[in-house]
């Protein structure tokens, strides 16, 4: 099985130094758990590969670097290289970590390569007949097990197993290879944008308050303001007395009309 792990140039949230995003290091561990016979390599598209060299100490033996100018969209270059390598599995992080990358890159790659995408995977294992058994996080601890066949793009969830321990010797033995690809023409996306002057939005009228007593909520729903009217506390009343008291209160707040006075 040939596995490609997409790498991005993340930034440390405190120091701002280049760092490998944790979720991508977790993706490397998922790839390493699929068997020693698998061919695993990292893939990064950007102006330089120094920002992702840390991945060599997290379990990768080789990183392929596709040179892309700063500020240029890396998706076309990644698509061209992945089409040449034709991996069986593409692993990526769930979101960026302070860099210029976007969490939409795996979706753009899956669309360009006509491959299915499975998001938020926390575990992966090889199944029979070359299939993959993926456990997808559904939130709040719920998991869904899915069997997939053929090339697939997978994004790793933060609840996946922790990254492998950093090994300095392995990082020294690993290598970063700069690969050249044929220039890819990328048509400018057509944006259906409309410009119009700013208009103040109407103020939304709040509904009935969530707290308060039932009488206050009822009065707010009927449009009557002011504190709740005085009522009587009845303890284990007779049903007729309770009904009479409820009817009297509803008449006081205007929900039920008062009975018409008899004509003389």
N, C-alpha and C positions, 0 to 999 in steps of 0.2 A: 504494500500500500504506500502510495506517495502522498505525503501530507505537507501542506504549505501553511505556515503560521505568519499572518500579517503582523508587521511590527510598525509602530508609530513613535514619533519623537515626542515623548511626554515631558512635562516639567514638574519638578517637585513643588507641592503647594506652598511650602514655607520658604525654601531657599531659592526656588526658581531654577535650580540646576537641572540639566537633562537627566531624565530617569526613565527606565522602562516601566510603563503602566503595569500595575499589579495584575489586572485582569488578563493582560497578555501573557504575563509570566504563568498565570494559572492555565491559560490555553496551551502553553508549552508543556505543562505537566499532563494535561489531558492527552496531548499527542504522544508523549513518552509512554503513557500507559496503554497504548494500543498495540504494543508488541515491539520487540527488539528488531524484528525483520523489516519494520517500516522505514521508509526513507523520509526523514523529517528535515526540512530546511526553512529558514526564515526568509521573509521577503519584505523589503522596505523600499519605498520610492520617495526620494527627497534629495535635497542638495548635498547631504553628506550622511555617512553611516555611523559616525562616532556616537550619535545619540542613542543608537540601538545596539551598540557593541556589548552592552551589559547582558543581552540575551544569550551570549555565548556561555556565560557562567551559570545560566539558569537552566541549561539542558540542551541547547542547540550546538551542533558541531559546525554548522555552516550557515551563513547569511548571504543572500543575494541582494545586492544593492543596485537599484535602477536609478541612475542620475536624472533628477528632475529639477528644473530651476526653482528658486524660491518663489513662493506664491502661485506656482502653476498647479493645476488640478492633477493629482497623482493617479486618478482612476484610469485614464486611457493607457498609461504606462503599465499599470498593474494588470489591466485586462490583456494587453499584448503579451506580457511575460507569462501570465497564467495560461493563456491559450497555447503558448509554446510548450510549457512544462506539463500541462494536462494533469494536474493532481487529482487524486480520488477524494480528498478532503481538504477544505480550506477553513482554517480556524482563525478567528479574529476576536478582538475585544468587543465589549458591549458598547463602550463610549470612550471619548477622548479623555485626556488628563492634562489639560492646560496648554496643549500645543495647537498647531494649525489644522490638525486632522479633524474629521467629522465622524460622528457615529453612523452616518448614512453610507459610508464607503462600502461595507459588506453588502448592503442592499443594492447599491449601484453595480457592484461586481456581479452579484447573482443575476441581475437583470441583463447585463451586457453579455454574460456567458451562458444565459439560458439555463441556470442551475437553480434547484430549490434551495431555500434558506430555512434553517431551523434556529430560532433565537433562544437565548437564555438557557443554554445547556449547562448542567452542573456535573454530568458524568457521561462518559463514553466508553464503550467496550465493543470488541469485535464479536459478531454473531456468526451463525452458520451461513454458508453460501456467499461469503463476502459481504454480508450486510453489516450495518452498524446499529448498535443498540444505544440510543440516546435518551437520557433523562432530562426532561425540560421542566424548568421551574415555572409554576403557575402563580406564585406568590403565596404568602402566609403558610409556607411549609408544604404546599401541595405540589406533587410531581406528576408528570405524564411521561410514560415510557413509549418511545416511538422506534420502529424499525425502518431504516432507510437503506436504499440501494443506489449504487451509482454515485457520480460526483455530487457533492453537496457542500454548501457554505454553512458554517456553524459559528454562532457568536457565543462567547463564554459568559456565564453569569458570575457575579461576585461571590455567590455561595458555593462555587466549585471548590475542590480541594486546594489547600494553600500551595503557593509555588514551591518548587524544589529549592533546597538551600544553595546559596551561591558558592560555586567552586572556582577558586582562583586558577588552579592548574588547568581545569577544563577551559576556562576563558582564554588562557594563553595558547592552548592547543587549537582552539577554534580559529576559523578564518572568515574573513569578509571578502566576497568576490563582487566586483563591479561588473555588471553585464550591460551590454548594449542592445538596444532594441530598435527596430525600424521605426522611423517617425510616424506617428499616428495623427491623422487629421481629425480634429474634434470640432464639429460645428457648434457655433454659439447657441446656447439654449434660447428658445423663443419665450420671452416672459410676457404674459398678458397682464400688464400693469396699467392701472388707471390712476391719474392724478386728479385730485379735486380739493377744493379749499376745506379747511378744518371746520367742522360743525359740531357745536356742543351737543353732547348726547343728553336726551331727556332724563331727568332724575327718576329713578325707579322708586315707586311707593312701596314701602315695607308692608308686609302682611301682618297677620296676627302675631303677637309676641309669643315666643316659645315657652317662657316661664310664666309665673303667676298662677292664680287660681283659675278654676274652670269658668267662674263668673267673669273674670277679667278677660279671658280669651274670648268668651262669648260676646261680651260687650265690644271688644275690639273688632270682632268679625262683623257685628251689626252696625259698626260705625259710631257707636256711642262712646264718648270720651269721659274721662273722670274716673275716680276710684269706684270700686265695686260698691253697690248699695248695701245697706245694712240688712242682714238676714237673721233668722232665728236658727239656733242649733237644736235639732230634734234628735233625741236618742231613743231608738227603737219605737218610732211613732206608729200610730195606726195607719194602714195604707191610705185611707181616705184623707186623713190629716196631712200626710206627706204629699199626696197629689195636690191637695188644696194649696199647700205652702209653695210648691213648685210653680203652680199656675199663677199664684199671686206675684211671685218674683219675676216670672216671665212678663207679666203685665207691667211691672214696675220698670223694667229695662226696655220695654217697647217691642218685645218679640211677639207677644200675643196681644191683640186688641182687647181693650176693656169691653165688657158687655154693654149693649145699648140700654139706656134708662127707659123703663116702661112709660108709655104715654098716658097722661091723665085726662 
